[in-house]
Amino acid sequence: MSTTKIIIAGFGGQGILFTGKLMAYQGMIAGRYVSWLPSYGPEVRGGTCNCSVIVSDEPIGSPIIDSPDIVIAMNRPSLDKYEPTLAKGGKLFVESSLIDRKAERDDVTVYYVPAAEIASENGDNRLGNMVVHGNVMSRSDCFPFDTVAAAIEKVISARHRDLLDINMKMLEAGYKYES
C-alpha cells in the first residue's frame, strides 16, 4: 500500500497544471488510483497557481493535501509557502534558475534543478516544467518513465501536437540531470 502526495506550484504560464495532469495520467496508465486538483487565481497567466496530485495503490478518500511527500516549487513564493508543509523525509524540487534562496529544512531531501536553463539549452525555455517532471521521475518510484509517452499523448492538446517531441526531449533531459 503506497500513496504519494504531491504539490506542484508556481506562476500561471509555467505549465503547473499540465504537469499535474501528466502525472495523474501516468498514474492511471500504471494502474493506480489518482487525484488531480488544480488551483489558480483569477490572474491566470503570471498569477500564482498550484495543483495537488495523489497517486495511490488504494482508493483516495480526499484530494486535499496537508502534508505532501513531494513539493515542486517553480518560483520563490511557492517555495516560501509549501516548504514548511512538506512531510519530514519528503522530497523538495526547487527550480534553481528562478529561485534565489536555498531550502531551510534539513529533514527533507532537496534537489536543485535549473529547469529553465536546461530547457533553454535543449531548445525551448518555456518547458522547464517538463525538465522538473523528468527529474521527479528519476528520483521517485511514483512515475515510471515508460508511462510518460502514452500519458503525454493523452494530455497534450491538438493545438500543441507539434510539441510532443520537444516535450519528450525535455523530460529526458530532466530525467538525466543530476544535481
Buried (B, 14 or more C-beta within 10 A) or exposed (E): EEBBBBBBBBBBEBBBBBBBBBBBBBBBBBEBBBBBBBBBEEEEEEEBBBBBBBBBEEEBEEBEBEEBBBBBBBBBBBBEBBBEEBBEEBBBBBBBBBBEEEBEBEEBBBBBBBBBBBBBEBEBBBBBBBBBBBBBBBBBEBBEEEBBBEBBEEBBEEEEEEBEEBBBBBBBBBBEBEE
